């Protein structure tokens, strides 16, 4: 009895290779989308850190003026 996971003919091998390549492309596209999303999130985090740093600096100045 033949193993169903082993291609039986060159056409089957070609179909399996094509399916594998299409799956790899889909996974790469998903990875690219994830990386872009992370890049965008990183930029938003950087904005928040910048604002917090500015507020902290102003708070230090106010504390120094109060003493």
SULWO-V358687 format. One record per backbone hydrogen bond with DSSP energy under -0.5 kcal/mol. NH is the residue of the N-H (numbers start at 1). CO is the residue of the C=O. If there is no record, write none. Layout:
{{NH/CO} {NH/CO}}
This chain:
{{6/3} {7/5} {13/9} {14/10} {15/11} {16/12} {17/13} {18/14} {19/15} {20/16} {21/17} {22/18} {23/19} {24/20} {25/21} {26/22} {27/23} {28/24} {29/25} {30/26} {31/27} {32/28} {33/29} {34/30} {35/31} {36/32} {37/33} {38/34} {39/35} {40/36} {41/37} {42/38} {43/39} {44/40} {45/41} {46/42} {47/43} {48/44} {49/45} {50/46} {51/47} {52/48} {53/49} {54/50} {55/51} {56/52} {57/53} {58/54} {59/55} {60/56} {61/57} {62/58} {63/59} {64/60} {65/61} {66/62} {67/63} {67/64}}
